Amino acid sequence: MGNDGGSIPGRQDLVKSKKRRRHSDTEELVKKSKSKYCSLSKEPLKKPIVGDKLGQIYNKAAIVKGLLEKNIPESFEHITSLKDVKDLNVEISDNGNVQCPVTMIEFSGINKFFFLWKCGCVMSKNAIDEIGMKDKCIVCGEYCNKEKDLISLNYTKEEKEKI
C-alpha cells in the first residue's frame, strides 16, 4: 500500500493529527454543565434549588448570599429579590443529576425539561407529551396555565434575548 515507488505520500498520509473539536461538542458540554451546576456559583446543584423566568437553575444559598452581599453579576441583574426566583420541586438522582419524577429521565441538557412557575415542579417534555398536561400539574395536581406558567430549562441564547 504505497511506498513502492509508484506513489508519493503527502504529510497528511503519514502524520496523524489530532482531530479538532466541533462547535456542537462544546455546545453540548455547556448544556450538560447547566444541568449539574448552579448558574451563579458554578457549584454542583444541591437542594434547595430555585429557578428564574429565563430557565436558569441555582442553589438557593448562592442566590441568598449574592442578594445579601449585593454582588450579583450583571448577567443576573434580573434577580433583585427572592420574588424573582421560584423554589423548585426537584428529584435528584444518585449521580447528582436532576431527574423527572414521572419518567425518571435525567436532565442532561439534551432532553427538554420544564418547570411550572406556579408550583415549581420540574418535569421532562416526554412526561408532558405522554400524559397530556392541560390545566393541572402532572406531578402535584395544582391548577396552572400551561402557556403562561411553563418555563423551559433549555432556552437557547436567542430565546433568552426575546424573553
MIBAPA-42370 format. One line per field, with one value per atom (N, C-alpha, C): x, y, z; residue number from 1. Coordinates in Angstrom, 1 decimal, padded with zeros to 4 digits, always signed. Layout:
REM residues N
xx (X_...)
yy (Y_...)
zz (Z_...)
seq (NUM_...)
END
This chain:
REM residues 163
xx (+000.8_+000.0_+000.9_+001.3_+002.1_+003.6_+004.4_+005.8_+006.5_+005.9_+006.6_+007.2_+007.3_+007.9_+006.9_+005.7_+004.7_+003.9_+003.9_+003.1_+004.0_+003.7_+004.4_+003.4_+003.6_+002.7_+002.9_+001.9_+002.0_+002.0_+002.2_+002.3_+001.0_-000.2_-001.4_-001.6_-000.9_-001.0_-000.1_+001.0_+002.0_+001.8_+001.3_+001.2_-000.2_-000.6_-001.9_-002.0_-002.9_-003.1_-004.3_-004.3_-005.4_-006.6_-007.8_-009.0_-009.4_-010.0_-010.5_-011.8_-012.1_-013.4_-014.4_-015.5_-016.6_-017.3_-017.9_-018.6_-019.8_-020.4_-021.5_-021.1_-019.8_-019.4_-019.3_-018.8_-018.7_-020.1_-021.0_-022.3_-023.0_-022.7_-023.3_-022.7_-021.4_-020.8_-021.4_-021.7_-022.4_-023.7_-024.5_-025.8_-025.7_-024.8_-024.6_-024.2_-023.4_-023.0_-024.1_-025.1_-026.2_-027.1_-027.1_-028.0_-027.4_-026.1_-025.4_-024.9_-024.8_-024.1_-025.0_-024.9_-025.6_-025.1_-026.0_-025.7_-024.9_-025.1_-024.4_-023.1_-023.1_-021.8_-021.0_-021.5_-020.8_-020.5_-021.2_-021.0_-022.1_-021.8_-022.8_-024.2_-025.3_-026.6_-026.9_-027.5_-027.9_-029.2_-030.1_-031.3_-031.1_-031.8_-032.9_-032.4_-033.2_-032.8_-033.9_-033.5_-034.5_-034.3_-035.3_-035.2_-035.8_-035.3_-035.8_-036.6_-037.2_-038.0_-037.2_-035.9_-035.1_-034.7_-035.2_-034.9_-033.5_-032.9_-031.7_-031.9_-031.1_-031.3_-030.1_-030.4_-029.4_-029.6_-028.5_-028.6_-029.2_-030.2_-030.8_-029.9_-028.9_-027.9_-027.1_-026.8_-025.9_-026.7_-028.0_-028.8_-029.0_-029.3_-029.4_-028.1_-027.0_-025.7_-025.4_-025.7_-025.5_-026.4_-027.6_-028.5_-028.1_-027.7_-027.3_-026.0_-025.0_-023.8_-023.8_-024.9_-025.1_-024.0_-023.6_-022.5_-022.9_-024.2_-024.7_-024.2_-023.6_-023.0_-024.1_-023.7_-024.6_-025.5_-024.9_-025.7_-026.9_-026.9_-028.0_-028.8_-028.7_-029.3_-030.8_-031.4_-032.9_-033.4_-032.4_-032.8_-032.4_-033.5_-033.3_-033.8_-034.6_-035.1_-035.5_-035.9_-036.3_-037.6_-038.3_-039.6_-039.3_-038.1_-037.7_-037.3_-037.2_-036.9_-038.0_-038.1_-039.1_-038.5_-038.9_-038.4_-038.8_-037.9_-038.2_-038.4_-039.4_-039.7_-039.0_-037.8_-037.0_-036.6_-036.4_-035.8_-034.4_-033.4_-032.0_-031.6_-031.0_-030.6_-029.4_-028.9_-027.8_-026.5_-026.4_-025.2_-025.3_-026.3_-026.3_-027.1_-027.7_-028.5_-029.9_-030.5_-032.0_-032.7_-033.7_-034.5_-035.9_-036.6_-038.1_-038.7_-039.7_-040.3_-041.3_-041.7_-042.7_-042.0_-041.0_-040.4_-039.0_-038.5_-037.2_-036.0_-036.3_-035.3_-034.4_-033.1_-032.2_-032.1_-032.0_-031.8_-030.3_-029.9_-028.5_-028.2_-029.2_-029.1_-029.5_-029.6_-030.0_-031.5_-032.1_-033.6_-034.2_-035.4_-036.1_-036.7_-036.5_-037.1_-037.8_-038.8_-039.6_-039.9_-040.2_-040.8_-042.0_-042.9_-044.1_-043.8_-044.1_-043.8_-044.7_-045.9_-046.9_-046.6_-046.2_-045.9_-044.4_-043.6_-042.2_-041.8_-042.8_-042.5_-041.7_-040.6_-039.8_-040.2_-040.3_-040.7_-040.1_-040.0_-039.5_-040.6_-040.2_-041.1_-041.8_-041.1_-041.7_-042.9_-042.7_-043.8_-045.0_-044.8_-045.9_-046.6_-045.8_-046.4_-047.2_-046.6_-047.2_-048.5_-048.5_-049.7_-050.7_-050.2_-051.1_-051.5_-050.6_-050.9_-051.7_-052.8_-053.7_-053.7_-054.5_-054.6_-054.2_-053.6_-053.2_-051.7_-051.0_-049.6_-049.6_-048.8_-048.8_-048.1_-047.4_-046.7_-047.5_-047.9_-048.6_-050.1_-050.6_-052.1_-052.6_-051.7_-052.2_-052.6_-053.7_-054.1_-053.1_-052.9_-052.0_-052.4_-051.8_-052.0_-050.7_-050.9_-049.7_-049.0_-049.6_-049.0_-048.2_-048.7_-048.0_-047.0_-047.3_-046.5_-045.4_-045.4_-044.4_-043.1_-042.0_-040.7_-039.7_-039.1_-038.1_-036.8_-036.1_-034.7_-033.7_-034.1_-033.2_-033.3_-033.6_-033.7_-032.4_-032.4_-031.2_-031.0_-029.8_-029.5_-030.5_-031.0_-032.0_-033.3_-033.7_-035.0_-034.9_-033.7_-033.5_-033.5_-033.0_-033.0_-034.4_-035.2_-036.6_-037.4_-037.1_-037.8_-037.3)
yy (-001.2_+000.0_+001.2_+001.7_+002.8_+002.6_+003.5_+003.5_+002.4_+002.0_+001.1_+001.8_+003.1_+003.9_+004.5_+004.0_+004.5_+005.6_+005.9_+006.9_+007.7_+009.0_+009.9_+010.3_+009.8_+010.1_+011.5_+012.2_+013.6_+013.5_+014.7_+014.7_+014.2_+014.6_+014.1_+012.6_+011.9_+010.5_+009.8_+010.5_+009.9_+010.3_+011.5_+012.0_+012.1_+011.4_+011.5_+012.7_+013.6_+014.8_+014.7_+015.4_+015.4_+016.1_+015.4_+016.0_+017.2_+018.1_+019.3_+019.0_+019.8_+019.6_+020.5_+019.9_+020.6_+021.5_+022.6_+023.5_+022.9_+021.9_+021.2_+020.5_+020.0_+019.3_+020.3_+021.5_+022.4_+022.9_+023.0_+023.4_+022.4_+021.1_+020.0_+020.0_+020.3_+020.4_+021.5_+022.7_+023.8_+023.4_+022.7_+022.2_+021.3_+020.4_+019.4_+020.1_+021.1_+021.9_+022.6_+023.1_+023.8_+022.9_+021.6_+020.7_+020.2_+020.4_+019.9_+020.9_+022.2_+023.2_+024.4_+025.1_+026.4_+027.4_+028.1_+029.1_+030.3_+030.6_+031.7_+031.4_+030.3_+030.0_+028.9_+028.3_+027.2_+026.0_+025.9_+024.7_+023.7_+022.4_+021.4_+021.7_+021.4_+021.6_+020.8_+021.4_+020.6_+021.4_+020.6_+021.2_+022.2_+023.2_+023.7_+024.4_+024.1_+024.6_+025.6_+026.7_+027.7_+027.9_+028.4_+028.7_+030.1_+030.7_+032.0_+031.9_+033.1_+033.1_+032.8_+032.9_+032.6_+031.2_+030.3_+028.9_+028.5_+029.4_+029.0_+028.5_+027.6_+027.0_+027.3_+027.5_+028.0_+027.2_+027.2_+026.8_+028.0_+027.8_+028.9_+029.6_+028.9_+029.5_+030.5_+030.2_+031.2_+032.4_+032.3_+033.5_+034.3_+033.7_+034.5_+035.2_+034.5_+035.1_+036.3_+036.1_+037.2_+038.4_+038.1_+039.3_+040.0_+039.2_+039.9_+040.7_+040.1_+040.8_+041.8_+041.8_+042.7_+042.6_+041.4_+041.2_+040.2_+040.3_+039.5_+040.1_+039.3_+039.9_+040.5_+041.3_+042.0_+041.0_+039.9_+038.9_+038.3_+038.5_+038.1_+039.3_+040.4_+041.6_+041.6_+040.6_+040.5_+039.9_+039.4_+038.9_+040.0_+040.6_+041.6_+041.2_+040.2_+039.7_+038.2_+037.6_+036.2_+036.0_+037.1_+037.0_+036.8_+037.0_+036.8_+035.4_+034.5_+033.1_+032.3_+031.0_+030.1_+028.9_+028.4_+027.2_+026.1_+025.2_+024.1_+022.8_+022.1_+020.7_+019.7_+019.3_+018.5_+017.2_+016.2_+014.9_+014.9_+014.5_+014.4_+013.0_+012.5_+011.1_+010.9_+009.6_+009.2_+009.9_+010.1_+010.7_+012.3_+012.9_+014.3_+015.1_+014.3_+015.0_+015.2_+016.3_+016.5_+015.5_+014.9_+013.9_+014.1_+013.7_+013.9_+012.8_+013.3_+012.3_+011.4_+011.7_+010.9_+009.8_+010.2_+009.3_+008.8_+009.4_+009.1_+009.4_+010.3_+010.7_+011.8_+011.7_+012.6_+013.9_+015.0_+016.3_+016.5_+016.1_+016.2_+017.3_+018.1_+019.2_+018.8_+017.5_+017.0_+016.9_+016.3_+016.2_+017.5_+017.8_+019.0_+018.9_+019.9_+019.9_+021.2_+021.2_+022.4_+022.4_+023.6_+023.7_+024.7_+024.5_+025.3_+026.4_+027.7_+028.8_+028.8_+028.3_+028.4_+027.4_+026.2_+025.2_+024.8_+025.1_+024.8_+023.3_+022.6_+021.2_+021.1_+020.3_+020.1_+018.8_+018.8_+017.6_+017.6_+016.5_+016.4_+016.6_+017.0_+017.2_+015.8_+014.7_+013.4_+013.2_+013.5_+013.3_+014.2_+015.4_+016.3_+015.8_+015.3_+014.8_+013.5_+012.6_+011.3_+011.4_+012.2_+012.3_+013.3_+014.3_+015.2_+016.3_+017.0_+018.0_+019.1_+019.5_+020.6_+021.7_+021.6_+022.7_+022.3_+021.1_+020.7_+020.2_+020.4_+019.9_+018.4_+017.7_+016.2_+015.7_+016.5_+016.0_+016.2_+017.5_+017.7_+017.9_+018.1_+018.3_+019.7_+020.7_+022.1_+022.6_+023.4_+024.1_+025.1_+025.1_+026.1_+026.4_+027.4_+027.8_+027.3_+026.3_+025.7_+026.8_+027.7_+028.7_+029.7_+030.1_+031.2_+030.6_+029.5_+029.0_+028.1_+027.5_+026.5_+027.3_+027.0_+027.6_+026.5_+026.7_+025.7_+025.9_+024.8_+024.8_+024.7_+024.7_+024.5_+025.7_+026.9_+028.0_+028.2_+028.6_+029.0_+030.5_+031.0_+032.4_+033.3_+032.9_+033.8_+033.8_+032.7_+032.6_+033.4_+033.4_+034.2_+035.7_+036.1_+037.5_+038.0_+037.1_+037.5_+037.7_+036.8_+036.9_+038.2)
zz (+000.0_+000.0_+000.0_-001.2_-001.3_-001.0_-001.1_-000.9_-001.7_-002.9_-003.8_-005.0_-004.9_-005.9_-006.9_-006.8_-007.8_-007.2_-005.9_-005.4_-004.4_-004.2_-003.3_-002.3_-001.0_+000.0_+000.5_+000.9_+001.4_+002.9_+003.5_+005.0_+005.7_+005.1_+005.7_+005.7_+004.8_+004.7_+005.8_+006.1_+007.0_+008.5_+008.7_+010.1_+010.5_+011.6_+012.1_+013.0_+012.7_+013.6_+014.5_+015.5_+016.5_+015.8_+015.9_+015.3_+016.1_+015.4_+016.0_+016.6_+017.7_+018.3_+017.6_+017.3_+016.6_+017.6_+017.0_+017.8_+018.6_+018.0_+018.7_+019.9_+020.0_+021.2_+022.3_+022.1_+023.2_+023.6_+022.7_+023.0_+023.9_+023.6_+024.4_+025.8_+025.9_+027.2_+028.1_+027.4_+028.1_+028.6_+027.8_+028.2_+029.4_+029.3_+030.4_+031.7_+031.6_+032.8_+033.4_+032.6_+033.1_+033.9_+033.6_+034.3_+035.6_+035.8_+037.0_+038.0_+037.5_+038.3_+038.4_+039.5_+039.8_+038.7_+038.1_+037.1_+037.7_+039.0_+039.6_+040.2_+041.1_+041.8_+041.1_+040.1_+039.4_+040.3_+041.4_+042.3_+041.9_+042.3_+042.0_+042.6_+041.9_+042.4_+043.6_+044.7_+045.8_+046.4_+046.9_+047.4_+048.5_+048.7_+047.8_+046.6_+045.5_+044.2_+043.8_+043.1_+042.6_+041.1_+040.4_+039.0_+038.8_+037.6_+037.3_+036.0_+035.5_+034.3_+033.1_+033.1_+032.0_+031.9_+032.8_+032.7_+033.3_+034.1_+034.7_+036.1_+036.6_+037.9_+038.8_+040.1_+041.0_+042.3_+043.1_+044.5_+045.2_+046.1_+046.8_+047.7_+048.3_+049.1_+048.4_+047.1_+046.3_+046.0_+045.7_+045.4_+046.7_+047.8_+049.1_+049.4_+049.3_+049.6_+048.7_+047.4_+046.4_+046.7_+047.1_+047.4_+048.6_+049.6_+050.9_+050.8_+050.0_+049.8_+048.7_+047.9_+046.8_+045.8_+045.4_+044.5_+043.3_+042.9_+041.8_+040.5_+039.6_+038.3_+037.5_+036.5_+035.6_+034.8_+034.4_+033.7_+034.4_+035.8_+036.6_+037.2_+036.6_+037.1_+037.2_+036.5_+036.5_+037.9_+038.7_+040.0_+041.0_+041.6_+042.6_+043.9_+044.0_+045.3_+045.1_+046.2_+046.1_+045.4_+045.1_+044.4_+042.9_+042.4_+041.1_+040.8_+041.8_+041.6_+042.2_+041.8_+042.3_+042.9_+044.1_+044.7_+043.8_+043.4_+042.5_+043.3_+042.9_+043.5_+042.5_+042.9_+042.0_+042.7_+041.8_+042.2_+041.8_+042.7_+042.3_+042.3_+041.2_+041.2_+042.0_+042.0_+042.8_+042.3_+041.0_+040.5_+040.4_+041.1_+041.2_+040.1_+039.2_+038.1_+038.6_+038.1_+038.2_+037.3_+037.8_+037.0_+037.1_+036.1_+036.0_+037.0_+037.8_+038.8_+038.1_+036.9_+036.2_+035.3_+034.4_+033.5_+034.0_+035.0_+035.6_+034.6_+033.6_+032.6_+033.3_+033.2_+033.8_+032.9_+033.6_+032.9_+032.6_+031.3_+031.0_+030.0_+029.7_+028.8_+027.4_+027.1_+025.8_+025.8_+026.8_+026.9_+027.3_+026.7_+027.1_+028.5_+029.3_+030.7_+030.9_+031.7_+032.0_+033.5_+034.0_+035.3_+035.3_+036.2_+036.3_+037.3_+036.9_+037.7_+038.9_+038.7_+039.8_+041.0_+040.7_+041.7_+041.9_+040.9_+040.9_+040.6_+040.1_+039.7_+038.4_+038.5_+037.3_+036.6_+035.3_+034.5_+033.1_+032.5_+031.2_+030.1_+028.9_+027.8_+027.5_+027.6_+027.4_+028.3_+029.6_+030.5_+030.2_+029.8_+029.4_+028.2_+027.2_+026.0_+026.2_+027.0_+027.2_+028.0_+029.0_+029.9_+029.4_+028.6_+028.0_+029.0_+029.6_+030.6_+030.0_+030.6_+030.1_+031.1_+032.2_+033.1_+034.6_+034.7_+036.0_+035.9_+037.0_+037.0_+037.1_+036.3_+036.3_+037.5_+038.3_+039.4_+040.7_+040.9_+042.2_+042.1_+040.9_+040.6_+040.8_+041.0_+041.2_+039.8_+039.8_+038.6_+038.1_+036.8_+036.2_+034.8_+034.2_+032.8_+032.1_+031.2_+030.5_+029.7_+029.1_+028.2_+029.0_+030.1_+030.9_+031.9_+032.6_+033.7_+033.3_+032.1_+031.7_+031.2_+031.9_+031.6_+031.3_+030.2_+029.7_+030.4_+030.7_+031.2_+030.1_+028.9_+027.7_+026.8_+027.2_+026.3_+025.6_+024.3_+023.6_+023.8_+023.4_+023.6_+023.0_+021.8_+021.0_+021.8_+022.3_+023.1_+024.4_+025.0_+026.3_+026.0_+024.8_+024.5_+024.2_+023.6_+023.4_+024.7_+025.7_+027.0_+027.7)
seq (1_1_1_2_2_2_3_3_3_4_4_4_5_5_5_6_6_6_7_7_7_8_8_8_9_9_9_10_10_10_11_11_11_12_12_12_13_13_13_14_14_14_15_15_15_16_16_16_17_17_17_18_18_18_19_19_19_20_20_20_21_21_21_22_22_22_23_23_23_24_24_24_25_25_25_26_26_26_27_27_27_28_28_28_29_29_29_30_30_30_31_31_31_32_32_32_33_33_33_34_34_34_35_35_35_36_36_36_37_37_37_38_38_38_39_39_39_40_40_40_41_41_41_42_42_42_43_43_43_44_44_44_45_45_45_46_46_46_47_47_47_48_48_48_49_49_49_50_50_50_51_51_51_52_52_52_53_53_53_54_54_54_55_55_55_56_56_56_57_57_57_58_58_58_59_59_59_60_60_60_61_61_61_62_62_62_63_63_63_64_64_64_65_65_65_66_66_66_67_67_67_68_68_68_69_69_69_70_70_70_71_71_71_72_72_72_73_73_73_74_74_74_75_75_75_76_76_76_77_77_77_78_78_78_79_79_79_80_80_80_81_81_81_82_82_82_83_83_83_84_84_84_85_85_85_86_86_86_87_87_87_88_88_88_89_89_89_90_90_90_91_91_91_92_92_92_93_93_93_94_94_94_95_95_95_96_96_96_97_97_97_98_98_98_99_99_99_100_100_100_101_101_101_102_102_102_103_103_103_104_104_104_105_105_105_106_106_106_107_107_107_108_108_108_109_109_109_110_110_110_111_111_111_112_112_112_113_113_113_114_114_114_115_115_115_116_116_116_117_117_117_118_118_118_119_119_119_120_120_120_121_121_121_122_122_122_123_123_123_124_124_124_125_125_125_126_126_126_127_127_127_128_128_128_129_129_129_130_130_130_131_131_131_132_132_132_133_133_133_134_134_134_135_135_135_136_136_136_137_137_137_138_138_138_139_139_139_140_140_140_141_141_141_142_142_142_143_143_143_144_144_144_145_145_145_146_146_146_147_147_147_148_148_148_149_149_149_150_150_150_151_151_151_152_152_152_153_153_153_154_154_154_155_155_155_156_156_156_157_157_157_158_158_158_159_159_159_160_160_160_161_161_161_162_162_162_163_163_163)
END
